[in-house]
Amino acid sequence: MLEALTQLLLFQLAGEVVARGLDLPVPGPVLGMLFLLAALVLRSGPSHELQATSHGLLQHLSLLFVPAGTGIMVHLHRVADEWLPLVAALLASTAATLAVTALVMKLLMRPRTAAAADAP
């Protein structure tokens, strides 16, 4: 487990170094995930240890939101001052997510419905 956690943190570190070194507008952990994805594709998938560690982290994912919730409580006055843009952004992003999800679902369902129509 320690090896897999080290591997995950090294990819995050590599992403952070590249993002800051090249002054990219992308967060380092996002680049780290892309690097990890590339490594997993080249290796034909994750090791058993990485799968088990990732599964364990995902089981406790809600704990990772505690610092974000604490940060919201610390800056509650800012949320109160800027509630309208926050609500507008939440509504717009939710609508955009629903629209993109529906379009992707429609595109992915097209081959299946065509194949089902051709079947006897």
Residue pairs with C-beta under 8 A, 6 or more apart in sequence:
1 49
1 52
1 53
1 56
3 49
4 47
4 49
4 50
4 52
4 53
4 54
5 53
7 50
8 36
8 50
8 53
8 54
11 32
11 33
11 35
11 36
11 39
12 28
12 29
12 32
13 28
13 32
14 31
14 32
14 35
15 27
15 28
15 29
15 30
15 31
15 32
15 33
15 34
15 35
16 28
16 29
16 31
16 32
17 28
18 24
18 28
18 31
19 26
19 27
19 28
19 31
20 28
24 31
40 46
46 54
72 79
79 86
